[in-house]
Amino acid sequence: MRKVDYGLGRFTTCDPLWEKYYAWSPYQYSLNNPVSFFDENGGVVQALDDKAREHIRNSVEVKYRDLVAFKDDGTVYLTEQPKVAPPIKDGDDVYTSNIGALQFLIGVEDIIEVEELPYEESVEVRQNGQLYSTRIQTWTGEPGNGMATFADPNPNLDGHVQSTDGKSHAYISSVQDTKSNGFSGIPTFGSTAAHELYGHIFRYYFGVSYWHTSTSKKPFIRAENNAKGLPEEDNTDDE
């Protein structure tokens, strides 16, 4: 967490990613351009390839997609800050728009990487202290559309899948299902990115349940429908 001296108007701790910006002071904020860049804690959301950039842009509401931009290294930023309501926590749910969730994730202090991944490719994860390799798949072992892993163990949430590199990850399968995913119907790359980023990772940082259960499908349906431009109540689960 970065600390600021409000009297001096200066940060007293270094940007955790200062080594990526040698031309700038490690104590500066958002490349000395706070009008264009928002960087609350020094972390980033980063697209690892061009396809991931497209998926991130298509994960937010259509009217906000032109605001989503990328630096040369894939780091996401918003060209202007949208006037949307801040996230509101209500019990085991957090209400916000997709662009509001992305805006929040850009400000967390972890690095969040988004990547399109072939189903056949495995990633190393840790769960309940056990290290193992897994592909993007459902709990029944069938090919899945996406997968999220998390930077650090959250003591309030048991059993989550932890990354092994200290980053959070949203993996998007290079092949999306052609039948209903059980949430908002037939998935798109954008709706899957929304599912992983705003259904899982965003809720993880709020300390609320982010698993798929019969009582917690609404946040995933909401995020997917926002990306598809559908109203929340339009659940096409039976397609």
C-alpha positions in Angstrom: 0.0 0.0 0.0 1.4 3.4 -1.0 1.3 6.2 1.6 1.0 9.9 0.8 1.8 13.0 2.9 -1.1 15.2 2.2 0.7 18.2 3.6 3.5 17.9 1.1 1.3 16.4 -1.6 4.0 13.7 -2.1 4.1 9.9 -1.8 6.5 8.7 1.0 6.7 5.2 -0.3 7.8 3.9 -3.7 5.5 2.7 -6.5 5.7 -1.2 -6.2 6.3 -1.3 -10.0 8.8 1.6 -10.2 11.5 -0.7 -11.8 9.3 -0.7 -15.0 9.5 3.1 -15.3 13.2 4.0 -14.9 12.7 7.4 -16.5 10.4 8.5 -13.7 10.9 9.0 -10.0 9.8 6.0 -7.9 7.7 8.4 -5.8 5.7 9.9 -8.6 2.0 9.2 -9.2 0.5 7.9 -12.5 3.4 9.1 -14.6 2.8 12.7 -13.3 -0.4 12.7 -15.3 -3.3 12.2 -12.9 -5.8 13.7 -15.4 -5.2 10.8 -17.8 -4.1 7.9 -15.5 -5.6 6.5 -12.3 -3.3 4.4 -10.1 -4.5 4.2 -6.6 -2.1 1.6 -5.2 0.5 1.0 -7.8 -0.9 -2.2 -9.2 -2.0 -2.9 -12.8 -4.4 -4.9 -14.9 -2.4 -6.2 -17.8 -3.3 -7.8 -21.1 -0.6 -10.3 -22.2 -1.6 -10.4 -25.8 -3.7 -8.6 -28.4 -6.6 -11.0 -28.0 -6.6 -10.4 -24.3 -6.9 -6.6 -25.0 -9.9 -7.3 -27.1 -11.5 -9.5 -24.4 -11.0 -6.9 -21.7 -12.5 -4.1 -23.9 -15.5 -6.3 -24.7 -16.0 -7.2 -21.0 -17.4 -3.8 -20.2 -20.6 -2.2 -21.3 -20.7 -1.1 -25.0 -21.0 2.6 -24.2 -17.7 2.5 -22.2 -15.5 0.4 -24.5 -13.9 3.4 -26.2 -12.6 4.5 -22.7 -10.5 1.3 -22.3 -6.9 1.7 -23.6 -3.6 0.0 -23.2 0.0 1.0 -22.8 2.7 -0.7 -24.9 3.2 -3.4 -22.3 -0.6 -4.2 -22.2 -1.3 -2.3 -18.9 -5.0 -1.2 -18.9 -6.0 2.4 -18.3 -9.1 4.4 -18.8 -8.8 7.5 -21.0 -11.2 9.3 -18.7 -12.9 8.2 -15.5 -16.5 7.3 -16.1 -19.2 8.8 -13.9 -20.6 5.6 -12.4 -21.7 4.6 -8.9 -19.0 3.2 -6.7 -19.3 -0.5 -5.7 -21.9 -1.1 -3.1 -21.5 -4.2 -0.8 -24.8 -5.8 0.3 -24.4 -8.9 2.3 -22.7 -11.5 0.1 -23.0 -9.4 -3.1 -21.3 -6.3 -4.5 -23.3 -4.2 -6.9 -21.5 -2.2 -9.6 -21.3 -1.9 -13.4 -18.6 -3.8 -15.3 -16.7 -0.6 -16.0 -16.9 0.3 -12.3 -15.4 -3.1 -11.5 -12.6 -2.7 -14.0 -11.9 0.8 -12.6 -11.7 -0.7 -9.1 -9.3 -3.6 -10.3 -7.0 -1.1 -12.0 -6.6 0.5 -8.5 -5.8 -2.6 -6.4 -2.2 -3.1 -5.4 -1.8 -6.5 -7.1 -0.9 -7.3 -10.7 -3.8 -8.8 -12.5 -2.9 -10.5 -15.8 -5.5 -11.4 -18.5 -4.5 -14.0 -21.1 -6.1 -16.1 -23.8 -5.0 -19.7 -23.2 -5.4 -22.9 -25.3 -7.4 -25.5 -23.4 -4.6 -28.0 -23.8 -2.1 -25.8 -21.9 -1.8 -26.3 -18.1 -1.0 -23.7 -15.4 0.4 -24.3 -12.0 -1.8 -23.4 -9.0 -2.0 -24.0 -5.3 -5.1 -24.9 -3.4 -5.3 -25.7 0.3 -1.5 -25.9 0.4 -1.4 -28.4 -2.5 0.6 -27.6 -5.6 -0.8 -29.0 -8.9 -1.2 -28.3 -12.6 -4.6 -27.7 -14.2 -6.2 -26.8 -17.5 -9.2 -24.5 -18.0 -12.0 -26.9 -17.1 -15.2 -27.2 -15.1 -15.5 -29.0 -11.8 -16.6 -32.1 -13.7 -13.4 -32.1 -15.8 -15.0 -30.9 -19.0 -13.4 -28.1 -21.0 -14.2 -24.7 -19.5 -14.5 -21.2 -20.9 -12.3 -19.4 -18.4 -10.5 -19.7 -15.0 -9.4 -17.3 -12.3 -6.5 -17.6 -9.9 -5.7 -15.3 -7.1 -2.6 -13.5 -5.9 -2.6 -14.3 -2.1 -4.6 -16.4 0.3 -7.6 -14.4 1.6 -8.1 -15.6 5.2 -11.8 -14.9 4.9 -12.3 -17.2 1.9 -11.3 -20.9 2.2 -10.3 -23.1 -0.7 -9.6 -20.5 -3.4 -7.2 -21.3 -6.2 -3.9 -19.4 -5.5 -1.5 -18.4 -8.2 2.2 -19.4 -7.8 3.7 -16.1 -9.0 2.1 -13.6 -6.6 -0.3 -12.3 -9.3 -4.0 -12.7 -10.0 -4.9 -14.2 -13.4 -7.9 -14.3 -15.6 -7.4 -17.1 -18.2 -9.8 -17.0 -21.2 -10.0 -20.3 -23.2 -9.2 -19.9 -26.9 -12.3 -21.9 -27.7 -15.6 -20.9 -26.2 -18.5 -23.2 -25.7 -21.3 -23.3 -28.2 -24.1 -24.1 -25.7 -25.4 -22.5 -22.6 -22.8 -22.0 -19.8 -25.5 -22.2 -17.1 -25.3 -18.5 -16.4 -26.3 -16.1 -19.3 -26.5 -18.6 -22.1 -24.0 -19.0 -24.9 -20.8 -17.3 -23.8 -18.7 -14.8 -25.8 -15.0 -14.0 -25.2 -16.1 -10.7 -23.6 -18.7 -12.2 -21.3 -16.2 -14.9 -20.2 -13.7 -12.2 -19.4 -16.4 -10.4 -17.5 -17.2 -13.6 -15.6 -13.6 -14.1 -14.5 -12.7 -10.5 -13.8 -15.9 -9.2 -12.3 -17.6 -12.3 -11.0 -14.5 -13.9 -9.5 -11.5 -11.6 -9.1 -13.4 -8.4 -8.3 -15.5 -10.2 -5.6 -12.4 -11.8 -4.2 -10.9 -8.4 -3.4 -14.1 -7.4 -1.6 -13.9 -10.5 0.6 -17.2 -12.0 -0.4 -18.0 -15.5 -1.8 -16.9 -15.9 -5.4 -17.7 -19.6 -6.0 -20.4 -20.9 -8.3 -23.3 -21.8 -6.0 -27.1 -21.9 -6.5 -27.4 -18.8 -4.4 -24.6 -16.8 -5.9 -25.2 -17.0 -9.7 -26.7 -13.5 -9.9 -23.3 -11.6 -9.9 -22.0 -13.8 -12.7 -25.2 -13.4 -14.8 -25.1 -9.7 -14.2 -21.5 -9.4 -15.3 -22.0 -11.5 -18.4 -25.2 -9.8 -19.4 -23.6 -6.4 -19.0 -20.8 -7.5 -21.4 -23.4 -8.8 -23.8 -25.6 -5.7 -23.6 -28.5 -7.7 -22.1 -30.7 -6.7 -19.1 -29.8 -8.5 -15.9 -33.1 -10.4 -15.7 -32.6 -11.8 -19.2 -31.1 -15.1 -18.1 -31.0 -17.4 -21.1 -29.9 -20.3 -19.1 -32.2 -22.7 -20.9 -30.8 -22.2 -24.4 
